[in-house]
């Protein structure tokens, strides 16, 4: 063994074997490092904004999603850089398409050629239509169940009264109602003004999308009042007129009065009776002022006073008492 170790050829052969072993060990490590650095990964990017190119002055497009999903695969470093910078664009170009329905691909810009790209959806169905603007009258509304018990909606109005709606021609043609709905808490018992958003609805009351409304909100005035009803006035004559005076008729200054209060009470009233003391009517004073009292269970009566005009005849053959001929004299000389 010692002789072999002393042999120069043996040493040369061993050195050569060690050199080969070291060479292949280093090469294998380098390949492992290179393989790790150039491995492929897959990344999914959700809700990537979709850009659209078309004549948005004269045309409108329906069926376009605002975002799509993008999956990229490739070298780790490129995938990570793409995900972090997001300096690419996903778009559809509709500028050379005619009116009508089309299926168009989603295109990419500024994505590395080393990446494999998958877009979901890859194609979209769109419809290109003429852009139309039309003016519509607003129909303001409120749910009357929000009103307090015994109160009713007297009127409701919007300002402005009309809005301009812009959208695809097919959508504009489908508009049947333009509503401004007032919301609020239950128990409303006083008039108020509030802002309400405008909605456009189809004939089946579904909300129509892909339109712009100008203005988007309007001021709505809601006029609320207590429940009331007009009922006829009935004159009831009490007492006797002075001697020689005959009352032919009694006519009130208003043939009706307005009674306010709970519907169950007000609706049960059929007439408002006004009692007139015939004894106060004289040949020189045929007008009686009657103060009106609200019926039991109601909250008010309007007007609060009526004038009753008496049509009379006077028997000239009858000597009238001086206090009847001249009521002022009767007041001066009560005895």
C-alpha positions as CSV (number, residue, x, y, z in Angstrom):
1,X,0.0,0.0,0.0
2,X,2.8,2.3,0.8
3,X,4.4,1.6,-2.5
4,X,1.2,2.5,-4.3
5,X,0.9,5.8,-2.4
6,X,4.5,6.5,-3.4
7,X,3.7,5.8,-7.1
8,X,3.4,9.1,-8.9
9,X,0.8,7.7,-11.4
10,X,-1.4,6.6,-8.6
11,X,-1.4,10.2,-7.2
12,X,-2.1,11.7,-10.6
13,X,-5.1,9.4,-11.1
14,X,-6.5,10.1,-7.6
15,X,-6.1,13.9,-8.2
16,X,-8.0,13.6,-11.5
17,X,-10.8,11.6,-9.9
18,X,-11.2,14.2,-7.1
19,X,-11.2,17.0,-9.8
20,X,-14.0,15.3,-11.7
21,X,-16.0,14.7,-8.4
22,X,-15.7,18.4,-7.4
23,X,-16.7,19.6,-10.9
24,X,-19.9,17.5,-11.1
25,X,-20.8,18.5,-7.5
26,X,-20.6,22.2,-8.3
27,X,-22.4,21.9,-11.6
28,X,-25.3,20.0,-9.9
29,X,-25.7,22.8,-7.3
30,X,-25.7,25.5,-10.0
31,X,-28.4,23.7,-11.9
32,X,-30.5,23.3,-8.8
33,X,-30.2,27.1,-8.1
34,X,-31.1,27.9,-11.7
35,X,-34.1,25.6,-11.6
36,X,-35.4,27.2,-8.4
37,X,-35.0,30.7,-9.9
38,X,-36.7,29.9,-13.1
39,X,-39.7,27.9,-11.7
40,X,-43.3,28.8,-12.8
41,X,-46.1,30.0,-10.6
42,X,-49.8,30.8,-11.1
43,X,-51.6,33.9,-9.7
44,X,-55.2,34.8,-9.9
45,X,-56.1,38.6,-9.9
46,X,-59.7,39.3,-9.0
47,X,-61.9,42.2,-10.2
48,X,-59.5,43.8,-12.7
49,X,-61.0,46.9,-14.2
50,X,-62.1,46.6,-17.8
51,X,-61.6,49.6,-20.1
52,X,-64.0,50.2,-23.0
53,X,-63.3,52.1,-26.2
54,X,-66.3,53.4,-28.2
55,X,-68.1,56.6,-29.2
56,X,-69.7,57.4,-25.9
57,X,-71.1,60.7,-27.2
58,X,-73.6,59.1,-29.6
59,X,-73.8,55.5,-28.5
60,X,-74.4,53.4,-25.4
61,X,-73.3,49.8,-24.7
62,X,-75.1,47.3,-22.5
63,X,-73.8,44.0,-21.2
64,X,-70.4,45.3,-20.2
65,X,-69.0,44.1,-16.9
66,X,-67.1,46.7,-14.9
67,X,-64.4,44.1,-13.9
68,X,-63.1,40.6,-14.9
69,X,-60.8,38.0,-13.4
70,X,-57.3,37.4,-14.7
71,X,-55.1,34.4,-14.2
72,X,-51.4,34.6,-15.1
73,X,-48.8,31.8,-15.1
74,X,-45.0,32.1,-15.7
75,X,-41.7,32.7,-14.1
76,X,-42.0,33.6,-10.4
77,X,-40.3,37.0,-10.7
78,X,-42.4,38.1,-13.7
79,X,-45.6,37.0,-12.1
80,X,-44.8,38.8,-8.8
81,X,-43.8,42.0,-10.6
82,X,-47.0,41.9,-12.7
83,X,-49.2,41.4,-9.6
84,X,-47.5,44.2,-7.6
85,X,-47.3,46.9,-10.3
86,X,-50.5,46.1,-12.2
87,X,-49.2,48.2,-15.1
88,X,-51.2,46.3,-17.7
89,X,-54.6,46.9,-19.3
90,X,-57.6,44.7,-20.1
91,X,-59.9,46.3,-22.7
92,X,-62.5,45.8,-25.4
93,X,-62.4,48.0,-28.5
94,X,-65.9,48.6,-30.0
95,X,-65.0,51.6,-32.2
96,X,-65.4,49.7,-35.5
97,X,-68.6,47.8,-34.6
98,X,-72.0,48.6,-35.9
99,X,-75.3,49.0,-34.0
100,X,-76.7,45.7,-32.7
101,X,-75.5,42.7,-30.7
102,X,-71.9,41.4,-30.8
103,X,-69.7,38.9,-29.0
104,X,-66.3,40.5,-28.4
105,X,-63.0,39.2,-26.9
106,X,-61.3,40.9,-24.0
107,X,-57.8,42.0,-25.0
108,X,-54.7,42.7,-23.0
109,X,-51.9,45.3,-23.2
110,X,-48.5,45.5,-21.5
111,X,-48.4,41.9,-20.3
112,X,-45.1,40.0,-20.6
113,X,-45.0,37.5,-23.5
114,X,-43.5,35.0,-21.0
115,X,-46.8,34.8,-19.2
116,X,-49.7,32.5,-20.0
117,X,-52.9,34.5,-19.6
118,X,-56.5,33.4,-18.9
119,X,-59.3,35.9,-18.7
120,X,-62.7,35.1,-17.2
121,X,-64.9,35.7,-19.1
122,X,-62.8,35.6,-22.2
123,X,-65.7,36.9,-24.4
124,X,-68.6,39.1,-23.6
125,X,-72.0,39.6,-25.3
126,X,-72.7,43.3,-25.8
127,X,-75.4,45.4,-27.4
128,X,-74.6,48.8,-29.1
129,X,-77.5,51.2,-29.3
130,X,-78.2,54.8,-30.1
131,X,-77.7,57.2,-27.1
132,X,-81.1,58.9,-26.4
133,X,-82.0,61.7,-24.0
134,X,-85.7,62.3,-23.1
135,X,-87.6,64.4,-20.6
136,X,-90.0,62.7,-18.2
137,X,-92.5,64.1,-15.7
138,X,-91.8,63.0,-12.1
139,X,-94.5,61.2,-10.1
140,X,-93.8,61.9,-6.4
141,X,-95.3,59.4,-3.9
142,X,-95.4,58.5,-0.3
143,X,-96.7,55.4,1.5
144,X,-99.8,56.8,3.2
145,X,-99.4,54.2,6.0
146,X,-96.6,56.4,7.3
147,X,-99.2,59.1,8.2
148,X,-100.5,59.3,11.8
149,X,-104.0,58.0,12.5
150,X,-106.6,60.6,11.6
151,X,-104.3,62.4,9.1
152,X,-104.5,62.3,5.3
153,X,-102.4,63.3,2.4
154,X,-103.7,66.6,1.0
155,X,-101.2,66.9,-1.8
156,X,-97.6,66.0,-2.9
157,X,-95.4,67.8,-5.5
158,X,-91.8,67.6,-6.8
159,X,-89.5,70.4,-7.8
160,X,-88.3,70.3,-10.5
161,X,-91.3,68.6,-12.0
162,X,-89.3,66.9,-14.8
163,X,-86.0,65.1,-15.2
164,X,-83.8,64.3,-18.3
165,X,-83.1,60.6,-18.6
166,X,-80.3,59.4,-20.9
167,X,-79.7,55.8,-21.9
168,X,-79.9,53.2,-24.7
169,X,-82.9,53.7,-26.9
170,X,-84.5,50.3,-26.0
171,X,-84.3,51.3,-22.3
172,X,-85.7,54.8,-22.8
173,X,-88.6,53.3,-24.8
174,X,-89.3,50.8,-21.9
175,X,-89.7,53.6,-19.3
176,X,-93.3,53.7,-18.0
177,X,-92.9,55.5,-14.6
178,X,-90.5,58.0,-13.2
179,X,-90.9,58.0,-9.4
180,X,-89.6,60.1,-6.5
181,X,-90.5,58.2,-3.4
182,X,-90.5,59.8,0.0
183,X,-89.5,57.7,3.0
184,X,-89.6,58.3,6.7
185,X,-90.7,57.1,10.1
186,X,-94.4,56.3,10.8
187,X,-96.6,58.8,12.6
188,X,-96.3,61.8,10.2
189,X,-98.8,64.5,11.2
190,X,-97.5,67.7,9.7
191,X,-96.5,69.0,6.2
192,X,-92.8,68.9,5.2
193,X,-90.3,69.1,2.4
194,X,-87.6,66.5,1.8
195,X,-85.2,65.2,-0.9
196,X,-86.0,62.1,-2.7
197,X,-84.0,60.1,-5.3
198,X,-85.5,59.6,-8.8
199,X,-86.1,56.1,-10.2
200,X,-87.1,55.0,-13.7
201,X,-89.4,51.9,-13.8
202,X,-90.7,49.6,-16.5
203,X,-94.4,48.8,-16.9
204,X,-94.0,45.9,-14.4
205,X,-92.4,48.3,-11.9
206,X,-88.9,46.8,-12.3
207,X,-86.1,49.3,-12.0
208,X,-84.4,50.1,-15.3
209,X,-80.6,50.2,-15.2
210,X,-77.9,51.7,-17.5
211,X,-79.4,55.1,-17.5
212,X,-78.3,58.5,-16.2
213,X,-80.9,60.8,-14.6
214,X,-80.5,64.6,-14.3
215,X,-81.1,65.6,-11.6
216,X,-80.7,62.4,-9.6
217,X,-82.7,63.8,-6.7
218,X,-85.5,66.3,-6.3
219,X,-87.3,68.3,-3.6
220,X,-90.6,66.8,-2.7
221,X,-93.2,68.8,-0.7
222,X,-95.7,66.7,1.2
223,X,-98.9,68.4,2.4
224,X,-100.5,66.6,5.3
225,X,-103.7,67.6,7.1
226,X,-106.1,66.2,9.7
227,X,-108.9,64.2,8.2
228,X,-112.0,66.4,7.4
229,X,-115.2,66.4,5.5
230,X,-117.6,69.0,4.2
231,X,-121.2,68.5,5.6
232,X,-124.3,70.6,4.8
233,X,-125.6,73.2,7.2
234,X,-129.1,72.8,8.5
235,X,-130.9,75.8,10.2
236,X,-133.1,75.1,13.2
237,X,-135.4,77.9,14.3
238,X,-136.0,78.3,18.0
239,X,-138.4,80.7,19.8
240,X,-141.0,83.0,18.3
241,X,-140.3,86.1,16.2
242,X,-141.7,89.5,17.4
243,X,-145.4,90.2,16.9
244,X,-146.1,91.2,13.4
245,X,-142.9,89.7,12.0
246,X,-143.0,86.5,10.0
247,X,-139.8,84.7,9.1
248,X,-140.1,83.4,5.5
249,X,-136.6,81.8,5.3
250,X,-133.2,81.6,7.0
251,X,-130.1,81.5,4.7
252,X,-126.6,80.8,6.1
253,X,-123.6,82.6,4.7
254,X,-122.1,79.1,3.9
255,X,-124.1,76.1,2.9
256,X,-121.4,73.7,4.3
257,X,-118.9,73.5,7.0
258,X,-115.7,71.5,7.3
259,X,-115.5,69.1,10.3
260,X,-112.0,67.7,11.3
261,X,-111.3,64.7,13.5
262,X,-111.1,60.9,13.5
263,X,-112.6,59.4,10.3
264,X,-114.9,57.2,12.3
265,X,-116.5,60.2,14.0
266,X,-116.5,62.6,11.1
267,X,-117.9,60.2,8.6
268,X,-120.9,59.5,10.9
269,X,-122.0,63.1,10.7
270,X,-124.6,63.9,8.0
271,X,-125.4,67.6,8.8
272,X,-124.4,70.4,11.0
273,X,-127.3,71.9,12.8
274,X,-127.2,75.7,13.6
275,X,-129.9,76.9,16.0
276,X,-131.2,80.4,15.4
277,X,-133.2,82.4,18.0
278,X,-136.1,83.9,16.0
279,X,-136.8,86.3,18.8
280,X,-133.7,88.5,18.0
281,X,-134.8,89.1,14.4
282,X,-136.4,92.5,13.9
283,X,-137.6,94.5,10.8
284,X,-134.4,96.6,11.0
285,X,-132.0,93.8,11.9
286,X,-132.4,90.5,9.9
287,X,-128.9,89.1,10.3
288,X,-128.0,86.7,13.1
289,X,-124.4,85.8,13.9
290,X,-124.0,82.2,15.1
291,X,-120.9,80.8,16.8
292,X,-120.2,77.2,15.7
293,X,-119.2,74.7,18.3
294,X,-117.3,71.5,17.2
295,X,-119.3,68.3,17.5
296,X,-118.4,65.9,20.2
297,X,-115.4,63.7,19.4
298,X,-114.2,66.1,16.6
299,X,-111.2,68.4,16.7
300,X,-112.5,71.4,14.9
301,X,-115.1,73.1,12.7
302,X,-114.5,75.7,10.0
303,X,-115.6,78.4,9.7
304,X,-116.0,79.1,13.4
305,X,-118.9,81.5,12.8
306,X,-121.8,81.8,10.4
307,X,-124.1,84.7,9.5
308,X,-127.7,83.8,9.1
309,X,-129.8,86.1,6.9
310,X,-133.5,86.1,7.6
311,X,-136.1,86.9,4.9
312,X,-139.1,88.4,6.7
313,X,-142.5,90.0,6.1
314,X,-143.9,92.6,8.4
315,X,-147.6,93.1,9.1
316,X,-148.1,96.9,8.9
317,X,-151.4,96.7,10.7
318,X,-149.8,95.4,13.8
319,X,-148.4,98.0,16.2
320,X,-144.9,96.8,16.9
321,X,-143.4,97.5,20.3
322,X,-140.9,100.3,20.4
323,X,-138.1,98.0,21.4
324,X,-138.8,95.9,18.3
325,X,-139.0,99.0,16.0
326,X,-135.9,100.4,17.4
327,X,-133.6,97.9,19.3
328,X,-131.2,100.7,20.3
329,X,-134.0,102.4,22.2
330,X,-134.7,99.2,24.0
331,X,-131.1,99.0,25.1
332,X,-131.1,102.6,26.3
333,X,-134.4,102.2,28.3
334,X,-134.5,98.6,29.6
335,X,-137.5,99.4,31.9
